[in-house]
């Protein structure tokens, strides 16, 4: 089994077509010029040193050297075996609020989009940790099971919107319960699991604290990210992708959604987690990642790597040898050819 480490360099082999065309054009134009001097056979008699064979030989050597140099730069490699690397990490469940209040624009462009951008940046910095995603509003939905496929995780994050769950509200308890179910079905190692709860904490249900206590019994911290402002912001209403106004209550007053910071502190303090308040300038990613690094690490994946041995030196070495021969080879007829011709006549 073999491969080229840099396959794109092989496209330079097409340059041999150009060099061959230029060489043939040079030979044709040279022949035409000699014919202008008189009969071609007589002209050749007046330039006894002309030796077309060596011109072709030098060109072939140069072309071979060029081709071998390109193959060498593409790094031809031979398969020599494979080895496995065990990847260790933690299990992280992200519970993301997708209720309509997350459309409020006290964070730019809105709370939900700001959270999604931060999540994608966080995923980029994970190293071997499994990540799962639960979205919730009035109900909770398991969007992504625990995985180390970070590209898939980012695609799922990008697809999140408030239309995924029709039941409105902020059922944090349901999201935490699904997180607990995820962990109970996963690895049994303690101290390698955590929940990241991203919500404005508004209109929460009553059993969230009870579920948090169950997580605490299993030594699973809930790190809360409060998203929104304490001053609050109106909730936009969209129709066909265009904002048509703001949500109003039964009396016709504009509804203002505010961050419920006290609720988040109650959840996290129950599980020995931390609380960070997101802003446009700092979402709290570095703080969260530090907490994740403090978790114990368990085996999360086994990667198989194929080993290849580079062979570029052989191609480059032969190419240099051809170039040296091409350089030493004369363009005119050498003296030994005339001696050889006389010996044949004898």
C-alpha positions, 0 to 999 in steps of 0.5 A, spaced: 500 500 500 502 506 498 500 514 498 502 521 496 502 525 502 501 531 498 497 529 492 496 536 489 503 537 487 502 531 482 498 536 478 505 539 476 506 533 472 502 536 467 508 541 466 511 536 462 506 537 456 508 544 456 516 543 456 515 537 451 511 542 446 516 548 447 522 543 446 519 540 439 517 548 437 525 549 438 527 543 434 522 545 428 524 552 428 531 551 428 530 546 422 527 551 418 532 556 420 537 551 417 533 550 411 533 558 409 541 557 409 540 552 403 539 545 402 539 541 408 544 536 407 549 541 405 548 545 411 549 539 415 556 538 412 558 545 414 556 544 421 559 537 423 558 538 430 551 538 430 548 532 433 541 531 434 541 525 438 544 528 444 539 534 444 534 529 445 538 525 450 539 532 454 531 533 454 529 526 456 534 526 462 531 533 464 524 531 463 525 525 467 529 529 473 523 534 473 518 528 473 522 525 479 523 531 483 515 533 482 514 526 485 519 527 490 516 533 493 509 530 493 512 525 498 511 518 495 510 513 502 509 506 503 505 503 508 509 500 514 503 498 519 498 501 524 498 503 531 492 505 536 492 511 540 487 511 546 483 518 547 481 520 554 476 525 556 470 527 560 463 527 558 459 534 557 452 535 556 450 542 554 443 544 555 441 549 551 435 554 552 431 555 545 425 558 548 422 564 545 425 569 550 432 567 547 430 571 541 431 577 545 436 582 543 440 584 549 446 580 546 448 581 539 445 578 535 440 575 540 441 571 546 440 564 542 445 566 536 450 568 541 450 562 545 450 558 538 457 562 536 460 561 543 458 553 543 462 552 536 468 556 539 468 551 545 467 545 541 473 547 537 477 547 544 475 540 546 480 535 546 478 528 547 472 530 551 465 527 549 459 532 548 452 531 547 447 537 546 440 537 549 435 543 547 429 545 551 423 550 552 417 547 555 419 540 554 426 537 553 429 534 546 435 530 546 439 533 540 445 529 540 448 523 544 455 523 547 460 523 541 467 525 539 465 527 532 466 535 533 464 536 526 457 533 527 456 537 533 458 543 530 453 542 524 447 540 530 449 547 533 448 551 527 441 547 526 438 549 532 432 554 532 426 556 537 422 552 532 424 545 534 420 545 540 413 548 540 411 547 547 413 554 550 416 555 557 423 554 560 423 547 563 430 546 566 428 540 570 426 536 564 433 538 561 437 536 567 433 529 567 435 527 560 442 529 562 442 524 568 439 519 563 444 520 558 450 519 564 446 513 567 446 510 560 454 512 559 460 510 563 460 509 570 466 513 572 465 518 577 468 525 577 468 525 569 462 528 567 459 535 567 452 539 565 453 546 562 446 549 562 445 555 558 439 559 559 436 566 561 432 562 567 426 565 566 419 561 567 422 555 570 419 549 573 419 547 580 422 540 579 429 543 577 432 543 584 430 536 585 433 533 579 440 538 581 440 534 587 440 527 584 446 530 579 449 532 586 449 525 589 452 522 583 458 528 583 456 531 577 456 539 577 452 543 573 455 549 570 450 555 569 451 560 563 446 566 564 444 569 558 441 576 558 441 582 562 437 583 568 434 590 565 431 585 560 429 586 553 422 585 549 421 578 545 421 579 538 416 576 533 417 573 527 413 572 521 416 569 514 423 571 517 421 578 518 420 581 525 413 584 525 413 586 533 414 584 540 410 579 544 405 582 548 401 580 554 393 579 555 393 587 557 397 589 551 403 590 554 410 589 551 413 582 555 420 584 558 424 578 559 430 578 564 435 574 566 434 570 573 440 570 576 438 567 583 435 561 580 442 559 576 446 560 583 441 555 586 442 550 581 449 550 580 450 551 588 446 545 589 451 541 585 458 545 586 458 548 579 459 555 577 455 560 574 458 565 569 454 571 566 455 572 558 456 578 555 457 580 548 465 581 550 465 575 554 461 569 554 465 565 559 468 560 555 475 560 558 472 559 565 468 553 563 473 550 559 478 551 566 472 547 569 472 541 564 480 540 565 479 539 572 474 533 571 477 526 571 479 523 564 476 516 562 477 513 555 472 516 550 475 513 543 480 509 540 484 512 534 487 507 529 493 511 525 496 508 519 504 509 519 507 510 512 515 511 511 517 517 506 521 515 500 522 522 497 529 521 498 530 516 492 526 520 487 530 526 489 537 523 489 535 520 482 533 526 479 539 530 481 543 524 478 539 525 471 540 533 472 548 532 473 548 527 467 544 532 463 549 538 465 555 534 463 552 531 456 555 536 451 550 539 445 555 538 440 558 531 437 564 529 441 570 527 439 569 520 441 564 519 436 568 521 430 574 516 432 568 510 433 566 512 426 573 511 423 574 504 427 567 502 424 570 504 417 576 500 418 
